[in-house]
Amino acid sequence: MNIKVDIDRRKINEGDSVTLTVTATNINDDPEVSLPNMQGFKIVNGPNQSSSTNVQFINGKMTKSSTVTLSWTLIPVKTGQII
């Protein structure tokens, strides 16, 4: 299992939004994700979920991987640096 958390950009202008994405690879069930209290941001959309499965046959052997992606749209509630 592999979990990756990312945002689409690090700097935004006032009034812009960012997308927070959590990607889980090679898991058996849909992940249960609850975001911590993120002071300085308001969630305006999400979670949105997508999933994909990849099956390959190499030299007669099957390999399978699955990916689930959850995303949220966030807007800052104040200006300045938010950590």
All heavy atoms as an XYZ file, in Angstrom:
633
protein
N       0.850     -1.171      0.000
C       0.000      0.000      0.000
C       0.895      1.234      0.000
O       1.922      1.283      0.665
C      -0.923     -0.007      1.218
C      -1.714      1.250      1.332
S      -3.005      1.324      2.591
C      -2.321      0.590      4.009
N       0.471      2.239     -0.742
C       1.213      3.490     -0.839
C       0.217      4.649     -0.781
O      -0.782      4.626     -1.499
C       2.009      3.506     -2.148
C       2.905      4.710     -2.269
O       3.228      5.362     -1.292
N       3.313      4.996     -3.486
N       0.474      5.634      0.068
C      -0.399      6.807      0.210
C       0.399      8.048     -0.150
O       1.518      8.227      0.329
C      -0.925      6.953      1.656
C      -1.616      5.682      2.126
C      -1.837      8.175      1.773
C      -2.914      5.371      1.459
N      -0.189      8.903     -0.977
C       0.473     10.154     -1.366
C      -0.514     11.304     -1.160
O      -1.675     11.210     -1.541
C       0.894     10.085     -2.832
C       1.575     11.335     -3.330
C       1.928     11.207     -4.808
C       2.487     12.523     -5.309
N       2.708     12.485     -6.762
N      -0.054     12.392     -0.543
C      -0.861     13.588     -0.323
C      -0.173     14.744     -1.022
O       1.038     14.924     -0.880
C      -1.020     13.893      1.183
C      -1.847     15.157      1.388
C      -1.637     12.715      1.907
N      -0.945     15.523     -1.793
C      -0.341     16.608     -2.564
C      -1.353     17.741     -2.748
O      -2.559     17.527     -2.638
C       0.098     16.080     -3.927
C       1.109     16.979     -4.611
O       1.713     17.837     -3.936
O       1.303     16.816     -5.827
N      -0.850     18.932     -3.010
C      -1.687     20.048     -3.436
C      -1.208     20.479     -4.815
O      -0.052     20.249     -5.180
C      -1.665     21.236     -2.445
C      -0.251     21.758     -2.223
C      -2.306     20.859     -1.137
C      -0.223     23.057     -1.446
N      -2.100     21.102     -5.588
C      -1.762     21.395     -6.974
C      -0.851     22.604     -7.150
O      -0.242     22.765     -8.196
C      -3.015     21.528     -7.833
C      -3.917     22.673     -7.420
O      -3.800     23.169     -6.285
O      -4.769     23.083     -8.238
N      -0.746     23.449     -6.145
C       0.195     24.575     -6.213
C       0.486     25.104     -4.824
O      -0.295     24.927     -3.898
C      -0.315     25.676     -7.129
C      -1.704     26.152     -6.812
C      -2.226     26.981     -7.960
N      -3.653     27.120     -7.821
C      -4.323     28.119     -8.284
N      -3.707     29.076     -8.936
N      -5.611     28.183     -8.134
N       1.616     25.773     -4.706
C       2.086     26.250     -3.402
C       1.790     27.724     -3.168
O       1.739     28.174     -2.039
C       3.593     26.027     -3.274
C       4.003     24.588     -3.451
C       3.831     23.829     -2.178
N       4.305     22.459     -2.349
C       3.709     21.417     -1.833
N       2.643     21.556     -1.101
N       4.174     20.210     -2.031
N       1.646     28.497     -4.233
C       1.353     29.922     -4.103
C       0.076     30.233     -4.864
O      -0.108     29.780     -5.992
C       2.494     30.771     -4.674
C       3.780     30.661     -3.896
C       4.836     31.574     -4.463
C       6.121     31.450     -3.655
N       7.145     32.400     -4.110
N      -0.803     31.007     -4.216
C      -2.049     31.403     -4.871
C      -2.303     32.879     -4.599
O      -1.783     33.459     -3.646
C      -3.250     30.558     -4.391
C      -3.476     30.704     -2.884
C      -3.087     29.107     -4.782
C      -4.730     30.025     -2.391
N      -3.128     33.459     -5.449
C      -3.549     34.842     -5.262
C      -4.843     34.862     -4.458
O      -5.565     33.867     -4.388
C      -3.758     35.519     -6.614
C      -2.462     35.655     -7.383
O      -1.431     36.000     -6.818
N      -2.504     35.365     -8.672
N      -5.147     36.005     -3.893
C      -6.386     36.149     -3.116
C      -7.578     35.785     -3.993
O      -7.679     36.200     -5.136
C      -6.512     37.579     -2.608
C      -7.655     37.760     -1.628
C      -7.648     39.139     -0.981
O      -6.698     39.913     -1.209
O      -8.601     39.421     -0.250
N      -8.462     34.957     -3.462
C      -9.645     34.525     -4.197
C      -9.456     33.229     -4.968
O     -10.417     32.658     -5.461
N      -8.210     32.748     -5.092
C      -7.943     31.489     -5.786
C      -8.178     30.303     -4.855
O      -8.289     30.454     -3.645
C      -6.501     31.438     -6.291
C      -6.252     32.341     -7.485
O      -7.243     32.832     -8.081
O      -5.077     32.565     -7.818
N      -8.202     29.113     -5.440
C      -8.368     27.887     -4.661
C      -7.209     26.940     -4.948
O      -6.472     27.110     -5.919
C      -9.689     27.202     -5.016
O      -9.690     26.793     -6.375
N      -7.049     25.943     -4.084
C      -6.086     24.873     -4.287
C      -6.833     23.546     -4.217
O      -7.902     23.462     -3.606
C      -4.935     24.870     -3.248
C      -4.080     26.107     -3.373
C      -5.463     24.722     -1.846
N      -6.272     22.532     -4.853
C      -6.851     21.196     -4.789
C      -5.927     20.296     -3.986
O      -4.752     20.150     -4.310
C      -7.050     20.615     -6.206
O      -7.913     21.480     -6.944
C      -7.665     19.232     -6.145
N      -6.469     19.723     -2.922
C      -5.760     18.768     -2.081
C      -6.136     17.374     -2.566
O      -7.321     17.055     -2.688
C      -6.152     18.948     -0.617
C      -5.628     17.902      0.369
C      -4.117     18.039      0.536
C      -6.324     18.036      1.701
N      -5.133     16.537     -2.849
C      -5.383     15.201     -3.388
C      -4.708     14.151     -2.514
O      -3.547     14.294     -2.147
C      -4.832     15.091     -4.824
O      -5.401     16.117     -5.623
C      -5.158     13.747     -5.437
N      -5.469     13.097     -2.186
C      -4.938     11.933     -1.479
C      -5.072     10.749     -2.432
O      -6.175     10.444     -2.891
C      -5.711     11.653     -0.170
C      -5.201     10.380      0.494
C      -5.613     12.838      0.778
N      -3.941     10.111     -2.758
C      -3.940      8.981     -3.677
C      -3.460      7.738     -2.931
O      -2.385      7.745     -2.330
C      -3.011      9.246     -4.880
O      -3.429     10.458     -5.517
C      -3.059      8.110     -5.880
N      -4.269      6.681     -2.963
C      -3.928      5.410     -2.323
C      -3.764      4.361     -3.418
O      -4.658      4.174     -4.240
C      -5.017      4.999     -1.349
N      -2.603      3.690     -3.428
C      -2.301      2.687     -4.442
C      -2.174      1.319     -3.796
O      -1.598      1.185     -2.715
C      -0.988      3.044     -5.165
O      -1.086      4.380     -5.657
C      -0.712      2.116     -6.328
N      -2.704      0.306     -4.487
C      -2.636     -1.097     -4.050
C      -3.263     -1.309     -2.681
O      -2.636     -1.807     -1.754
C      -1.194     -1.613     -4.072
C      -0.638     -1.662     -5.472
O      -1.371     -1.912     -6.422
N       0.635     -1.406     -5.620
N      -4.533     -0.919     -2.577
C      -5.288     -1.125     -1.341
C      -6.444     -2.073     -1.636
O      -6.859     -2.234     -2.783
C      -5.808      0.200     -0.754
C      -6.729      0.901     -1.751
C      -4.661      1.096     -0.355
C      -7.448      2.085     -1.181
N      -6.974     -2.705     -0.611
C      -8.063     -3.665     -0.795
C      -9.434     -3.011     -0.750
O     -10.337     -3.433     -1.447
C      -7.981     -4.758      0.266
C      -6.729     -5.601      0.109
O      -6.247     -5.797     -1.002
N      -6.188     -6.084      1.213
N      -9.615     -1.994      0.079
C     -10.909     -1.331      0.241
C     -10.746      0.158      0.005
O      -9.637      0.691      0.030
C     -11.451     -1.553      1.656
C     -11.698     -3.020      1.957
O     -12.240     -3.714      1.076
O     -11.340     -3.463      3.062
N     -11.871      0.839     -0.210
C     -11.827      2.290     -0.344
C     -11.311      2.901      0.953
O     -11.720      2.500      2.041
C     -13.219      2.858     -0.644
C     -13.670      2.552     -2.058
O     -12.821      2.152     -2.885
O     -14.860      2.722     -2.346
N     -10.403      3.864      0.849
C      -9.858      4.466      2.070
C     -10.876      5.355      2.766
O     -11.727      5.961      2.118
C      -8.681      5.299      1.552
C      -9.039      5.620      0.146
C      -9.831      4.452     -0.354
N     -10.792      5.400      4.073
C     -11.602      6.324      4.865
C     -10.685      7.455      5.291
O      -9.789      7.255      6.105
C     -12.194      5.619      6.076
C     -13.253      4.603      5.721
C     -13.926      4.025      6.948
O     -14.030      4.738      7.974
O     -14.329      2.870      6.879
N     -10.899      8.622      4.711
C     -10.030      9.764      4.969
C     -10.853     10.867      5.601
O     -11.896     11.255      5.078
C      -9.388     10.284      3.662
C      -8.540     11.512      3.934
C      -8.571      9.195      2.999
N     -10.396     11.360      6.735
C     -11.012     12.547      7.332
C      -9.898     13.571      7.508
O      -8.852     13.271      8.088
C     -11.696     12.219      8.657
O     -10.809     11.579      9.524
N     -10.134     14.733      6.957
C      -9.120     15.780      7.017
C      -9.040     16.369      8.416
O     -10.055     16.508      9.103
C      -9.453     16.888      6.024
C      -9.462     16.507      4.550
C      -9.821     17.717      3.696
C      -8.125     15.948      4.124
N      -7.844     16.716      8.847
C      -7.708     17.393     10.141
C      -8.259     18.809     10.038
O      -8.529     19.310      8.939
C      -6.190     17.408     10.367
C      -5.617     17.395      8.998
C      -6.563     16.568      8.166
N      -8.429     19.471     11.158
C      -8.838     20.861     11.164
C      -7.723     21.683     10.528
O      -6.624     21.748     11.049
C      -9.112     21.335     12.594
C      -9.603     22.761     12.638
O      -9.870     23.373     11.610
N      -9.717     23.289     13.838
N      -8.009     22.256      9.372
C      -6.985     23.018      8.654
C      -7.287     24.494      8.809
O      -8.023     25.074      8.004
C      -6.949     22.604      7.190
C      -6.517     21.173      7.013
S      -6.235     20.713      5.314
C      -7.851     20.855      4.639
N      -6.750     25.062      9.867
C      -6.965     26.478     10.128
C      -6.408     27.275      8.961
O      -5.321     27.008      8.481
C      -6.294     26.890     11.425
C      -6.881     26.223     12.628
C      -6.161     26.612     13.905
O      -5.290     27.462     13.905
N      -6.535     25.973     14.994
N      -7.176     28.219      8.508
C      -6.742     29.046      7.393
C      -7.354     28.646      6.072
O      -7.222     29.369      5.091
N      -8.022     27.473      6.012
C      -8.662     27.026      4.779
C     -10.109     26.633      5.025
O     -10.462     26.148      6.096
C      -7.941     25.811      4.184
C      -6.623     26.144      3.551
C      -5.441     25.940      4.245
C      -6.565     26.654      2.270
C      -4.225     26.232      3.672
C      -5.355     26.953      1.686
C      -4.184     26.745      2.383
N     -10.922     26.817      4.010
C     -12.315     26.384      4.034
C     -12.494     25.376      2.902
O     -12.039     25.611      1.772
C     -13.242     27.576      3.821
C     -14.713     27.206      3.770
C     -15.563     28.440      3.541
C     -17.021     28.054      3.411
N     -17.859     29.215      3.106
N     -13.135     24.235      3.191
C     -13.414     23.230      2.165
C     -14.656     23.677      1.397
O     -15.715     23.877      1.992
C     -13.647     21.846      2.792
C     -12.400     21.387      3.540
C     -14.042     20.834      1.724
C     -12.584     20.122      4.344
N     -14.522     23.858      0.096
C     -15.659     24.297     -0.716
C     -16.190     23.191     -1.626
O     -17.273     23.329     -2.192
C     -15.323     25.553     -1.550
C     -15.094     26.754     -0.651
C     -14.140     25.331     -2.465
N     -15.432     22.090     -1.751
C     -15.887     20.986     -2.579
C     -15.133     19.725     -2.172
O     -13.949     19.763     -1.903
C     -15.625     21.290     -4.060
C     -16.254     20.273     -4.993
O     -16.955     19.374     -4.564
N     -15.969     20.416     -6.273
N     -15.836     18.613     -2.138
C     -15.190     17.340     -1.887
C     -15.676     16.659     -0.630
O     -16.450     17.227      0.126
N     -15.282     15.424     -0.460
C     -14.298     14.744     -1.286
C     -14.916     14.204     -2.574
O     -16.051     13.737     -2.588
C     -13.820     13.591     -0.410
C     -14.987     13.278      0.473
C     -15.691     14.599      0.689
N     -14.164     14.307     -3.659
C     -14.508     13.693     -4.931
C     -13.619     12.468     -5.074
O     -12.427     12.532     -4.810
C     -14.255     14.663     -6.092
C     -15.114     15.900     -5.959
O     -16.311     15.821     -5.774
N     -14.486     17.058     -6.006
N     -14.208     11.343     -5.480
C     -13.457     10.091     -5.540
C     -13.414      9.542     -6.957
O     -14.419      9.566     -7.673
C     -14.080      9.049     -4.618
C     -13.348      7.722     -4.613
C     -13.890      6.755     -3.597
O     -14.444      7.148     -2.578
N     -13.742      5.479     -3.862
N     -12.249      9.048     -7.351
C     -12.102      8.320     -8.610
C     -11.224      7.108     -8.334
O     -10.453      7.080     -7.379
C     -11.486      9.204     -9.698
O     -10.174      9.581     -9.357
N     -11.364      6.086     -9.166
C     -10.558      4.882     -8.976
C     -10.218      4.273    -10.325
O     -10.900      4.496    -11.319
C     -11.293      3.862     -8.101
O     -12.505      3.486     -8.705
N      -9.130      3.511    -10.333
C      -8.718      2.807    -11.543
C      -8.046      1.500    -11.146
O      -7.500      1.361    -10.053
C      -7.760      3.659    -12.377
O      -6.553      3.871    -11.678
N      -8.118      0.532    -12.057
C      -7.475     -0.760    -11.864
C      -6.690     -1.089    -13.116
O      -7.183     -0.912    -14.227
C      -8.519     -1.869    -11.592
O      -9.278     -1.513    -10.438
C      -7.856     -3.209    -11.355
N      -5.467     -1.568    -12.932
C      -4.602     -1.939    -14.041
C      -4.243     -3.413    -13.902
O      -3.735     -3.834    -12.864
C      -3.339     -1.066    -14.030
C      -2.433     -1.366    -15.191
O      -2.879     -1.793    -16.246
N      -1.139     -1.150    -14.997
N      -4.531     -4.204    -14.952
C      -4.190     -5.627    -14.963
C      -3.233     -5.867    -16.118
O      -3.509     -5.451    -17.245
C      -5.450     -6.507    -15.112
C      -5.069     -7.977    -15.181
C      -6.421     -6.259    -13.966
N      -2.106     -6.537    -15.834
C      -1.118     -6.850    -16.869
C      -0.776     -8.329    -16.823
O      -0.737     -8.934    -15.756
C       0.175     -6.063    -16.657
C       0.061     -4.585    -16.853
C       1.410     -3.894    -16.647
O       2.234     -4.345    -15.866
N       1.622     -2.807    -17.363
N      -0.534     -8.884    -18.016
C      -0.020    -10.242    -18.115
C       1.379    -10.157    -18.705
O       1.558     -9.705    -19.829
C      -0.919    -11.107    -19.003
C      -2.225    -11.456    -18.363
C      -3.350    -10.672    -18.583
C      -2.333    -12.564    -17.537
C      -4.555    -10.986    -17.987
C      -3.538    -12.885    -16.936
C      -4.650    -12.099    -17.162
N       2.380    -10.558    -17.923
C       3.768    -10.535    -18.367
C       4.318    -11.949    -18.207
O       4.356    -12.484    -17.096
C       4.605     -9.526    -17.566
C       4.020     -8.118    -17.712
C       6.066     -9.572    -17.990
C       4.656     -7.073    -16.838
N       4.718    -12.539    -19.340
C       5.231    -13.925    -19.342
C       4.257    -14.881    -18.671
O       4.645    -15.765    -17.917
C       6.608    -14.011    -18.672
C       7.666    -13.240    -19.423
O       7.595    -13.126    -20.647
N       8.630    -12.698    -18.697
N       2.962    -14.700    -18.933
C       1.939    -15.575    -18.391
C       1.565    -15.314    -16.946
O       0.712    -15.998    -16.391
N       2.185    -14.329    -16.327
C       1.881    -14.026    -14.930
C       1.072    -12.726    -14.864
O       1.425    -11.732    -15.480
C       3.170    -13.870    -14.124
C       2.943    -13.664    -12.650
C       4.254    -13.624    -11.889
C       3.983    -13.437    -10.409
N       5.217    -13.357     -9.635
N      -0.018    -12.764    -14.100
C      -0.886    -11.596    -13.977
C      -0.454    -10.729    -12.798
O      -0.171    -11.237    -11.714
C      -2.339    -12.025    -13.762
C      -3.294    -10.846    -13.666
S      -4.996    -11.317    -13.355
C      -4.959    -11.517    -11.593
N      -0.396     -9.415    -13.039
C      -0.181     -8.455    -11.963
C      -1.333     -7.454    -12.000
O      -1.831     -7.103    -13.070
C       1.161     -7.709    -12.102
O       1.174     -7.013    -13.344
C       2.327     -8.649    -12.016
N      -1.763     -7.037    -10.835
C      -2.904     -6.131    -10.738
C      -2.568     -5.011     -9.763
O      -2.003     -5.257     -8.698
C      -4.130     -6.895    -10.240
C      -5.364     -6.061    -10.045
C      -6.504     -6.924     -9.528
C      -7.697     -6.087     -9.169
N      -8.780     -6.871     -8.582
N      -2.893     -3.786    -10.136
C      -2.730     -2.662     -9.214
C      -3.987     -1.807     -9.271
O      -4.631     -1.702    -10.314
C      -1.495     -1.825     -9.568
O      -1.646     -1.245    -10.842
N      -4.333     -1.239     -8.160
C      -5.511     -0.384     -8.092
C      -5.144      0.929     -7.418
O      -4.278      0.979     -6.554
C      -6.641     -1.067     -7.330
O      -6.227     -1.375     -6.021
N      -5.815      1.994     -7.860
C      -5.566      3.322     -7.320
C      -6.892      3.998     -7.012
O      -7.811      3.967     -7.826
C      -4.769      4.180     -8.324
O      -3.542      3.518     -8.633
C      -4.477      5.552     -7.777
N      -6.989      4.610     -5.836
C      -8.154      5.403     -5.450
C      -7.654      6.813     -5.153
O      -6.677      6.990     -4.423
C      -8.874      4.818     -4.218
C     -10.007      5.729     -3.768
C      -9.383      3.423     -4.508
N      -8.314      7.803     -5.746
C      -7.932      9.194     -5.546
C      -9.100      9.970     -4.959
O     -10.218      9.891     -5.461
C      -7.499      9.835     -6.888
O      -6.431      9.073     -7.438
C      -7.052     11.272     -6.686
N      -8.833     10.692     -3.871
C      -9.814     11.590     -3.257
C      -9.289     13.008     -3.383
O      -8.092     13.247     -3.185
C     -10.003     11.250     -1.783
C     -10.561      9.865     -1.476
C     -10.333      9.515     -0.017
C     -12.031      9.813     -1.800
N     -10.165     13.955     -3.720
C      -9.704     15.344     -3.846
C     -10.712     16.305     -3.229
O     -11.917     16.047     -3.209
C      -9.452     15.698     -5.312
O     -10.649     15.601     -6.056
N     -10.178     17.399     -2.710
C     -10.949     18.465     -2.097
C     -10.503     19.800     -2.689
O      -9.310     19.989     -2.955
C     -10.716     18.543     -0.596
C     -11.225     17.391      0.194
C     -12.401     17.322      0.885
C     -10.570     16.150      0.438
N     -12.514     16.115      1.527
C     -11.395     15.373      1.256
C      -9.355     15.596      0.021
C     -11.063     14.095      1.676
C      -9.018     14.319      0.432
C      -9.868     13.590      1.246
N     -11.427     20.726     -2.848
C     -11.086     22.086     -3.242
C     -11.136     22.955     -1.997
O     -12.134     22.951     -1.263
C     -12.057     22.626     -4.302
O     -12.039     21.741     -5.428
C     -11.677     24.017     -4.745
N     -10.050     23.692     -1.752
C      -9.916     24.528     -0.557
C      -9.682     25.973     -0.969
O      -9.003     26.235     -1.961
C      -8.730     24.071      0.285
C      -8.602     22.589      0.618
C      -7.260     22.324      1.276
C      -9.732     22.146      1.504
N     -10.241     26.889     -0.186
C      -9.925     28.301     -0.375
C      -9.391     28.841      0.951
O      -9.845     28.437      2.016
C     -11.130     29.138     -0.856
C     -12.298     29.037      0.111
C     -11.547     28.766     -2.259
C     -13.418     30.016     -0.184
N      -8.414     29.736      0.873
C      -7.892     30.317      2.117
C      -8.899     31.306      2.696
O      -9.631     31.976      1.958
C      -6.616     31.025      1.679
C      -6.794     31.289      0.219
C      -7.691     30.215     -0.298
N      -8.938     31.376      4.020
C      -9.848     32.310      4.681
C      -9.112     33.546      5.180
O      -9.706     34.424      5.777
C     -10.613     31.641      5.841
C     -11.541     30.565      5.303
C      -9.664     31.070      6.878
N      -7.792     33.581      4.949
C      -7.005     34.754      5.328
C      -5.837     34.874      4.356
O      -5.503     33.936      3.639
C      -6.497     34.640      6.766
C      -5.556     33.486      7.015
C      -5.106     33.445      8.461
C      -4.085     32.329      8.665
N      -3.564     32.307     10.021
N      -5.228     36.039      4.337
C      -4.065     36.246      3.481
C      -2.796     35.994      4.274
O      -2.799     35.965      5.496
C      -4.050     37.680      2.900
O      -4.027     38.608      3.982
C      -5.256     37.940      2.030
N      -1.698     35.824      3.562
C      -0.413     35.588      4.202
C       0.012     34.156      4.048
O      -0.549     33.396      3.263
N       1.002     33.742      4.808
C       1.516     32.400      4.737
C       0.692     31.490      5.631
O       0.479     31.769      6.807
C       2.977     32.369      5.167
C       3.617     31.004      5.010
C       5.103     31.025      5.320
O       5.678     32.055      5.603
N       5.711     29.871      5.280
N       0.239     30.377      5.063
C      -0.534     29.384      5.826
C       0.247     28.075      5.783
O       0.613     27.612      4.714
C      -1.949     29.187      5.229
C      -2.707     30.509      5.190
C      -2.716     28.145      6.039
C      -4.031     30.440      4.475
N       0.498     27.511      6.941
C       1.271     26.281      7.004
C       0.365     25.150      7.473
O      -0.363     25.286      8.411
C       2.480     26.418      7.958
C       3.394     27.504      7.427
C       3.220     25.108      8.104
C       4.552     27.836      8.329
